[in-house]
Amino acid sequence: MFNRTLFDPEHDAWRAEVSRFLTSEVVPQHDRWVADKKTPRDIWQRAGAAGLLGRGIPRQYGGAGRDFRDSAIVIEELARHRVHGLFTCLQSDIVAPFILRLGTDAQKDRLLPALCQGETLGALALTEPQGGSAMSDMATTARNSGESLVLNGCKTHISNGSVADVVIVAAQSARGAIGDQPGLSLVLVETERPGISQQAIQKCGMPALDTGRISLEDCVVPRGNLLGAEGMGFVYLMSFLGVERLVLAIYAQGCCERILQDLIRDCDARRTPQGSLLDHQNPRFALADLYSECAVNRSFIDQCIPQVQDGRFDPKSACIAKLRTTATLKKLAALGVQLRGAGGISGDSGAAASQDLLDASVQSIWGGTSEILQDLIGRSMASGL
């Protein structure tokens, strides 16, 4: 839809390969997954075998050893094919990088190959019932007990939460490692351990994407399950959440472009006495505004993607990218219902348009709500002067 200079021919070939896999292995089944509100486990292993997982993980740990542009292509193709049940970027670009950068050699050897192959599913557990993902208010605790840690608390609305085999749990520890920062630690918790329970949460938005509640009641793990240094969780999360939010912005932007293309096509096909709907000024103006927003967002995101690989990515840019793309997505989804008229609320077209609106609402909430992102951007402005 927009001219881009970010990718080379090798990336174009990879995009075609990803598209072939999704078209043959996922798209024909996805409606059933949505109806069942769950995604079968074996598709993760097939995705791993096809190379869709762990594109940025070094080859020695079972990954492809490629740069972040490969990951961006997978995320964009998931959006273009309207796939949310197999949300590979959660595994590849959110969970696995924590382990790659913070894990011990033993942790990396044990977990990364299985994550890249889709044999082990991972999750990142931050959000809690009483305070969302606000790190200063986390109630989950990791208490020292000799050579073990004892975890107690509850995490909710965790992507992959009810199916994950290993969860990175953020928990309050004895003290923060730096100044008055929250004393958080990150702990690897295998879900087969006693004291941890998982429960699926049914939702109307992105229903095929597993979302779960994780309860920890005197769950004992060895101290060797600490991910990184004790008490440094706040610092780690501030570093990693920027990339997570960019990942979600890339997906939202891909959704925007797909919905916009579909809407332009449907408006052109919808006939009125004066011609197609595109022959009317009001729909043209509305679509022109959103096309312009998409163009600006695309340019901004394409500046951010290479910065991740170069190690100079600004977390504030991720907040801006996610805030803008998800706001545009919600406007596009709402317009998709309105411009289709009765077809926006009935039949197959109405079901698709309504689902777009629900899915768009999920995206302005997960990974930090729009309001949280606005606050973070606002707070950073004075320090950036």
C-alpha positions in Angstrom: 0.0 0.0 0.0 2.9 2.4 0.7 6.4 2.6 -0.8 9.0 1.2 1.5 12.8 1.0 1.4 13.3 -1.1 4.5 13.6 -4.5 3.0 15.9 -6.2 0.5 15.1 -9.1 -2.0 16.0 -11.7 0.6 13.4 -10.2 2.9 10.8 -10.2 0.1 11.5 -13.9 -0.4 11.0 -14.5 3.3 7.7 -12.6 3.2 6.4 -14.8 0.4 7.4 -17.9 2.4 5.6 -16.7 5.5 2.5 -15.9 3.4 2.5 -19.4 1.9 2.6 -21.0 5.3 -0.2 -18.8 6.7 -2.3 -19.3 3.5 -2.0 -23.1 3.6 -1.7 -23.9 7.3 -3.5 -21.2 9.2 -6.1 -19.2 7.3 -8.3 -22.2 6.3 -8.6 -23.2 10.0 -8.7 -19.8 11.6 -12.5 -19.3 11.6 -12.8 -22.6 13.4 -10.3 -21.5 16.0 -12.2 -18.3 16.5 -15.5 -20.3 17.0 -13.8 -22.7 19.4 -12.0 -19.8 21.1 -8.7 -21.6 21.1 -5.8 -22.5 18.9 -4.6 -26.1 18.6 -1.2 -26.7 20.1 0.3 -28.5 17.1 0.2 -25.3 14.9 3.0 -23.9 17.1 5.2 -26.8 16.2 4.4 -26.5 12.5 5.2 -22.8 12.7 8.5 -23.6 14.4 9.4 -26.2 11.7 8.6 -23.6 9.1 11.0 -21.1 10.7 8.4 -18.6 11.9 9.6 -18.7 15.5 12.8 -17.2 16.9 13.9 -15.3 13.8 16.2 -13.1 15.9 17.5 -15.9 18.2 21.0 -17.1 17.4 21.4 -20.3 15.5 23.2 -22.0 18.5 19.9 -21.8 20.4 17.7 -23.0 17.5 16.8 -19.7 16.0 17.4 -18.2 12.5 20.0 -15.7 13.6 18.3 -13.0 11.5 17.7 -9.3 12.2 14.5 -7.7 13.5 13.2 -7.0 9.9 12.5 -10.8 9.6 10.4 -10.6 12.7 8.6 -7.5 11.5 7.7 -9.4 8.3 6.1 -12.2 10.2 4.1 -9.8 12.4 2.9 -7.8 9.3 1.9 -11.0 7.5 -0.1 -12.2 10.6 -2.0 -8.9 10.4 -2.4 -9.0 6.6 -3.9 -12.5 6.8 -6.2 -11.5 9.7 -4.5 -14.1 12.0 -4.5 -13.6 15.8 -4.8 -17.2 17.1 -1.1 -17.9 16.2 0.5 -14.8 17.7 4.0 -15.9 17.0 5.6 -12.6 18.1 4.6 -13.2 21.7 6.8 -16.3 21.7 9.6 -15.0 19.4 9.9 -11.2 20.1 8.6 -10.8 23.7 9.3 -14.0 25.7 12.4 -15.4 24.0 14.5 -12.1 24.1 14.1 -11.9 27.8 15.7 -15.3 28.2 18.3 -14.6 25.5 19.5 -11.4 27.1 19.0 -12.2 30.8 19.2 -15.9 31.1 22.1 -18.1 32.3 23.8 -20.4 29.8 21.8 -23.3 31.3 18.5 -21.4 31.0 19.2 -20.5 27.4 20.2 -24.0 26.5 17.1 -25.5 28.1 14.5 -23.1 27.0 15.4 -21.3 23.8 15.5 -24.3 21.4 12.2 -25.5 22.6 10.6 -22.1 22.2 12.0 -21.7 18.7 10.6 -25.2 17.8 7.2 -24.5 19.2 7.5 -27.4 21.6 7.5 -25.1 24.6 5.1 -22.2 24.9 6.0 -19.1 26.9 4.2 -16.2 28.5 5.1 -13.0 30.2 3.0 -12.4 33.4 2.8 -8.8 34.5 -0.9 -7.7 34.7 -2.7 -8.2 38.0 -6.4 -7.9 38.9 -6.1 -4.9 41.1 -3.7 -2.7 39.2 -3.2 -3.8 35.6 0.5 -3.8 34.7 1.4 -0.9 37.1 4.7 -2.2 38.4 4.7 -0.1 41.6 1.5 -1.8 42.6 2.3 -5.4 42.0 1.1 -7.6 44.8 2.7 -10.9 43.6 5.6 -11.8 45.8 8.8 -13.9 45.5 9.9 -14.7 49.0 13.4 -16.1 49.7 13.5 -19.4 51.4 17.0 -20.8 51.5 17.9 -22.0 48.0 14.3 -21.5 46.8 11.8 -18.8 46.0 8.2 -19.0 47.1 5.7 -17.2 44.9 2.3 -16.0 45.8 -0.1 -13.9 43.8 -2.3 -13.7 40.8 -1.7 -12.6 37.2 -4.6 -12.1 34.8 -5.3 -11.4 31.1 -2.0 -13.0 30.2 -1.6 -13.9 26.6 -0.8 -17.7 26.3 -1.6 -17.7 30.0 -3.6 -20.9 30.2 -1.4 -22.9 27.7 2.1 -21.7 28.5 4.7 -24.3 29.7 7.0 -21.6 31.2 6.0 -18.2 32.5 8.2 -15.2 33.2 6.6 -13.9 36.4 7.2 -10.3 37.7 7.1 -10.4 41.5 8.0 -8.1 44.4 11.2 -9.1 46.0 12.9 -7.9 49.2 14.2 -4.6 47.7 15.0 -2.8 44.5 18.5 -3.1 43.2 18.7 0.7 42.5 17.6 3.5 44.7 13.8 3.7 45.3 12.8 1.7 42.3 10.2 -1.0 42.9 11.9 -4.2 44.2 10.8 -6.5 41.3 12.4 -9.7 40.2 11.7 -11.8 37.1 11.3 -15.5 37.8 10.9 -18.4 35.4 8.1 -20.6 36.6 7.4 -24.0 34.9 3.6 -24.5 34.9 4.0 -28.2 35.8 5.1 -27.2 39.3 2.8 -27.6 42.3 1.2 -24.3 43.5 0.6 -22.8 40.0 -2.8 -23.0 38.3 -4.0 -21.8 34.9 -7.4 -20.8 33.8 -8.5 -19.7 30.3 -10.4 -16.4 30.1 -13.0 -16.2 27.4 -13.2 -12.8 25.5 -15.0 -11.3 22.6 -12.0 -9.6 21.1 -9.3 -11.8 19.5 -11.1 -14.9 20.8 -8.7 -17.4 19.2 -5.7 -15.9 21.1 -5.4 -17.7 24.4 -5.7 -15.4 27.4 -5.5 -16.8 30.9 -5.4 -16.2 34.6 -2.4 -17.6 36.5 -2.6 -18.2 40.2 0.4 -18.8 42.4 -0.1 -20.3 45.9 3.1 -21.2 47.7 4.7 -22.1 44.4 8.3 -23.1 45.1 11.0 -22.7 42.5 14.8 -22.9 42.8 16.7 -19.6 43.1 18.3 -20.7 39.8 15.0 -19.8 38.1 15.7 -16.1 38.7 16.0 -14.4 35.3 18.8 -11.9 35.6 19.7 -10.3 39.0 17.3 -10.2 41.9 15.6 -6.8 42.3 16.5 -5.7 38.8 13.1 -6.5 37.3 12.0 -2.9 37.0 15.1 -1.9 35.0 14.7 -5.0 32.8 11.1 -4.3 32.1 11.7 -0.6 31.2 14.2 -1.8 28.7 12.2 -4.7 27.1 8.7 -3.2 27.1 9.7 -0.7 24.4 10.3 -3.5 21.9 7.1 -5.2 23.0 5.1 -2.1 22.3 6.8 -1.7 18.9 5.9 -5.3 18.1 2.2 -4.5 18.9 2.4 -1.3 16.9 3.7 -3.2 13.9 0.8 -5.6 14.2 -1.7 -2.8 14.6 -0.3 -1.0 11.5 -0.6 -4.2 9.5 -4.2 -4.5 10.6 -4.9 -0.9 9.6 -3.6 -1.4 6.1 -5.5 -4.6 5.6 -8.8 -3.1 6.9 -8.3 0.1 4.8 -7.7 -1.9 1.6 -10.8 -4.0 2.3 -12.9 -1.0 3.1 -11.8 0.9 -0.1 -12.7 -2.2 -2.2 -16.1 -2.6 -0.5 -16.9 1.1 -0.9 -16.0 1.0 -4.5 -18.3 -2.1 -5.0 -21.2 -0.5 -3.0 -23.6 1.1 -5.5 -25.7 4.2 -5.1 -27.8 6.2 -7.6 -24.8 8.5 -8.1 -22.3 5.6 -8.7 -20.1 3.9 -6.1 -19.8 5.1 -2.5 -16.4 6.5 -3.5 -18.2 8.9 -5.8 -19.5 10.7 -2.7 -17.4 13.4 -1.1 -18.0 12.5 2.6 -16.7 8.8 2.3 -13.8 10.0 0.2 -12.8 12.6 2.8 -13.1 10.1 5.7 -11.0 7.5 3.9 -8.5 10.1 2.8 -7.9 11.2 6.4 -7.4 7.7 7.6 -5.2 6.8 4.6 -3.0 9.9 5.5 -2.8 8.7 9.1 -1.7 5.2 8.0 0.9 6.8 5.7 2.4 8.8 8.5 2.3 5.9 11.0 4.0 3.6 8.4 6.8 6.1 7.9 7.4 6.4 11.7 7.3 2.6 12.3 9.7 2.0 9.5 12.2 4.4 11.1 11.8 2.5 14.4 12.4 -1.0 13.1 16.1 -0.6 12.2 16.8 1.0 15.5 15.9 -2.2 17.3 18.6 -4.1 15.5 21.1 -1.3 16.1 20.5 -1.3 19.8 19.5 2.4 19.9 15.7 2.1 20.2 13.9 4.8 22.2 11.1 3.4 24.4 9.2 6.7 24.0 9.0 6.0 20.3 7.4 2.7 20.9 4.7 4.4 23.1 4.1 6.9 20.3 3.9 4.2 17.7 1.5 2.0 19.6 -0.7 5.0 20.7 -1.0 6.3 17.1 -1.5 3.0 15.3 -4.1 1.6 17.7 -6.0 4.9 17.6 -6.1 4.8 13.8 -7.1 1.2 13.9 -10.1 1.9 16.1 -11.2 4.7 13.8 -10.8 2.5 10.7 -12.7 -0.3 12.3 -15.6 2.0 13.3 -15.7 3.5 9.8 -15.8 0.0 8.4 -19.1 -0.7 10.1 -20.6 2.7 9.2 -19.7 2.8 5.5 -20.9 -0.7 4.9 -24.4 0.4 6.1 -26.6 -2.6 6.9 -23.8 -4.8 5.6 -21.7 -3.6 8.5 -23.9 -5.2 11.1 -25.4 -8.2 9.3 -24.3 -11.3 7.4 -20.7 -12.3 6.9 -19.6 -8.8 6.2 -21.2 -7.5 9.4 -19.6 -10.3 11.4 -16.2 -9.4 10.0 -16.6 -5.7 10.5 -17.9 -6.1 14.0 -15.0 -8.5 14.9 -12.6 -5.9 13.5 -14.0 -3.4 16.0 -13.7 -5.7 18.9 -10.2 -6.8 18.0 -9.1 -3.2 17.6 -10.4 -2.5 21.1 -8.1 -5.2 22.4 -5.1 -3.6 20.8 -5.6 -0.3 22.5 -5.6 -2.1 25.8 -2.9 -4.8 25.8 0.8 -3.9 26.2 -0.2 -0.7 28.1 -3.5 1.1 27.5 -3.6 4.2 25.4 -4.1 6.3 28.6 -1.0 4.8 30.2 1.0 5.5 27.0 -0.2 9.1 26.9 0.9 9.5 30.5 4.3 8.0 29.8 4.9 10.2 26.8 3.7 13.3 28.7 6.0 12.5 31.7 9.0 12.1 29.4 8.5 15.5 27.7 10.0 17.7 30.4 13.1 15.5 30.8 13.6 15.6 27.0 13.8 19.3 26.8 
